[in-house]
């Protein structure tokens, strides 16, 4: 008996009919969203799995390359510097030879020191001389006062 009353009120009452249609549409929308999300989750899981496999293979490749590089580093001989170091005595000799007008290549050969070290020494000496000559007028003014 009670069911008949409910069914009759649903069939003959327009507000109840609209409510029933709205509930059916809401259920259909929820079902569609559920299916869409389920597919999206599956797609994302496949993507994560593929990316994980790619990352694993890349890591394995990098590990193999690192092992090769480590072997190469072990087989490389240490660099041996030819000639002697530029100690204080050799620096003084190099500067004296330059003041006498000798070329940097001649100085390097005579002292058995790399040419680039002689060039660097001469550049530093020239800069120091420039700085010293720039400071002398100021010193003379201070001493005169």
Residue, then its C-alpha position, 0 to 999 in steps of 0.5 A: x500500500x505504501x508503495x502505491x502511494x509513493x509511485x502514484x505521487x511520483x507519476x502524477x506530481x510534476x515536481x517529483x518527476x523533475x526531481x527523479x529526472x535530476x537524480x538520474x542525470x546526476x547519477x549519469x554524470x557521476x558515472x561518467x566522471x568515474x569512468x573518465x577518472x578511471x581511464x585517466x588513472x590508468x593512463x597515468x599509471x602506464x606513463x609512470x611505468x614507462x618513465x620509470x623504465x626509461x629512467x632505469x635504463x638511463x641510470x644503467x647506461x650512465x653507470x656503465x659510462x661512469x665505470x668506463x670513465x673511472x677506468x680511463x682516469x686510472x690509466x692516465x699517467x700523472x702529468x710530469x712537469x718538465x724543467x724546474x720550479x721558479x724559486x726566488x733565485x731563479x726569479x731574480x736571475x730571470x729579472x736580471x736577464x730581462x733587464x739586460x735585454x734578453x728575450x723571454x724564450x732565451x731566459x726560459x731555456x737558460x733557466x730550464x723553466x716553462x716559457x709561460x712562467x717567465x711571461x707571467x713573471x715579467x708581466x707581474x714585474x711590469x705591473x709592480x713597476x707601473x704601480x711603484x712609479x704611480x705612487x712615487x709622486x704622492x710619496x714625494x709630496x708627503x716627504x716634502x710636507 
